[in-house]
Amino acid sequence: CGTDNTPAEEKPTVTNITAEEGKGMMEENEAIILVDVRAEAAVAEEHIPGAILVPIDDLETLAPEMMPDKEATYIIYCRSGNRSATASQQLIEMGYQNVYDMGGIIDWPYETESGT
């Protein structure tokens, strides 16, 4: 006992989506949680409305508190897409089931806001 015989196809994986796909998903489903994994200073400068801040450096400690539902759908983004890819993979490894990597805010052609 103790071995994991779960078939590989059943293990959740990160799904990469475009800004357009992310916006469409959020418009169709208000329960989707948008997560910005950049540093607080960058988020204060510019962020996508409605996003919650969970800096990648604090992801492992903050995610259980700020993202308690591992079955919920999360869309992750950062500035350019590097940190969002890393954070998305971390979340999958932490047991989150529905993680979408939207890449960077630099590819977001829609409304943004500043302040916290």
Secondary structure, 3 states (H helix, E strand, C coil): CCCCCCCHHHCCCCEECCHHHHHHHHHHCCCCEEEECCCHHHHHHCECCCCEECCHHHHHHHHHHHCCCCCCEEEEEECCCHHHHHHHHHHHHCCCCEEEEEEEHHHCCCCCECCC
